[in-house]
Amino acid sequence: MNAMPERGPAAAKMLERYSAEKKRYTNESAVAQDDARQSDREAAHIEDRALRYDIGEGLLEIGLVLTSLYFISRSKLFPVIGMVAAIAGTVIAALDL
């Protein structure tokens, strides 16, 4: 005696439907993964750009502070280093890699 009944036309039709759905879900999953990977790449690029802007801003602020120290100390070294830092900050922030 067989514990499982014979497959009928209804079971075959249901298996076909489930097979088609499995293929569709597999394709949708692949597309969703590709979209997620693309979003991750875009997010990483934006984070890199934000870091460059932060470093550039920091160097600009350092340049401003060092340049303003000239008025206190009258040493010409501070404005020179300040200008170098400001130029470096501007270049780093302007680079779009």
Backbone torsions as a table, in degrees:
resi	resn	phi	psi	omega
1	MET	NA	138.1	-176.5
2	ASN	-95.7	127.3	-179.1
3	ALA	-75.1	-28.5	-179.2
4	MET	-100.8	133.1	177.9
5	PRO	-73.0	159.7	177.8
6	GLU	-64.0	147.9	176.0
7	ARG	-76.1	131.3	177.9
8	GLY	-105.1	-176.4	-180.0
9	PRO	-63.3	-32.0	179.2
10	ALA	-67.6	-40.3	178.9
11	ALA	-67.2	-40.4	178.6
12	ALA	-63.9	-40.5	178.6
13	LYS	-64.9	-40.5	179.6
14	MET	-66.3	-40.5	177.9
15	LEU	-63.5	-39.7	176.4
16	GLU	-62.1	-43.8	179.9
17	ARG	-63.1	-44.5	179.7
18	TYR	-66.1	-36.5	177.5
19	SER	-64.6	-43.2	178.0
20	ALA	-64.0	-40.7	178.4
21	GLU	-66.0	-38.5	178.2
22	LYS	-61.3	-44.0	177.9
23	LYS	-62.7	-42.2	-179.7
24	ARG	-63.9	-44.5	-180.0
25	TYR	-65.7	-35.7	177.5
26	THR	-63.6	-44.6	178.8
27	ASN	-65.2	-43.8	179.2
28	GLU	-63.3	-37.7	178.2
29	SER	-64.1	-41.9	179.0
30	ALA	-64.2	-41.6	178.8
31	VAL	-65.2	-41.9	179.6
32	ALA	-64.6	-39.1	177.9
33	GLN	-66.1	-40.2	176.6
34	ASP	-62.5	-42.6	177.4
35	ASP	-62.4	-41.2	179.8
36	ALA	-65.5	-40.9	178.0
37	ARG	-64.0	-40.6	177.9
38	GLN	-63.8	-41.7	177.8
39	SER	-63.7	-38.1	177.1
40	ASP	-63.8	-41.5	177.9
41	ARG	-63.6	-42.5	178.7
42	GLU	-64.1	-41.6	179.5
43	ALA	-64.2	-40.6	178.6
44	ALA	-64.1	-39.8	178.2
45	HIS	-64.5	-42.0	179.2
46	ILE	-65.6	-39.6	178.0
47	GLU	-64.9	-40.1	177.3
48	ASP	-63.1	-41.5	179.0
49	ARG	-64.2	-41.4	179.6
50	ALA	-63.7	-39.7	178.2
51	LEU	-63.8	-42.6	177.0
52	ARG	-60.8	-42.6	178.8
53	TYR	-62.9	-40.1	179.3
54	ASP	-64.7	-43.1	178.6
55	ILE	-65.0	-43.9	178.6
56	GLY	-61.1	-42.7	178.5
57	GLU	-64.0	-41.2	178.8
58	GLY	-61.7	-43.4	178.3
59	LEU	-66.4	-36.4	176.1
60	LEU	-63.4	-41.6	178.8
61	GLU	-66.2	-40.4	176.4
62	ILE	-61.6	-42.8	177.7
63	GLY	-60.3	-41.0	178.7
64	LEU	-63.6	-44.9	-179.0
65	VAL	-65.8	-45.9	-179.7
66	LEU	-64.2	-38.7	178.4
67	THR	-66.4	-36.7	179.5
68	SER	-71.7	-19.4	177.3
69	LEU	-67.9	-16.8	177.7
70	TYR	-59.3	-38.3	-176.8
71	PHE	-70.7	-20.3	178.2
72	ILE	-90.0	-45.1	-172.0
73	SER	-101.4	-17.9	-175.6
74	ARG	59.5	22.0	176.2
75	SER	-91.2	132.2	-177.8
76	LYS	-79.0	-7.4	179.6
77	LEU	-69.1	-39.3	-177.7
78	PHE	-62.4	-47.0	178.7
79	PRO	-64.6	-34.2	179.9
80	VAL	-65.8	-49.2	178.7
81	ILE	-64.1	-37.9	178.6
82	GLY	-63.2	-41.5	178.7
83	MET	-67.4	-39.4	177.6
84	VAL	-62.0	-44.9	179.1
85	ALA	-63.8	-41.4	-179.5
86	ALA	-65.6	-42.4	178.4
87	ILE	-65.4	-42.7	178.3
88	ALA	-62.1	-41.1	178.3
89	GLY	-63.9	-39.9	178.6
90	THR	-65.6	-42.8	-179.6
91	VAL	-65.5	-45.5	-179.1
92	ILE	-62.4	-43.1	-179.4
93	ALA	-69.4	-30.4	-177.0
94	ALA	-80.7	-22.3	180.0
95	LEU	-66.6	131.7	177.6
96	ASP	-120.4	89.9	-177.0
97	LEU	-89.4	NA	NA
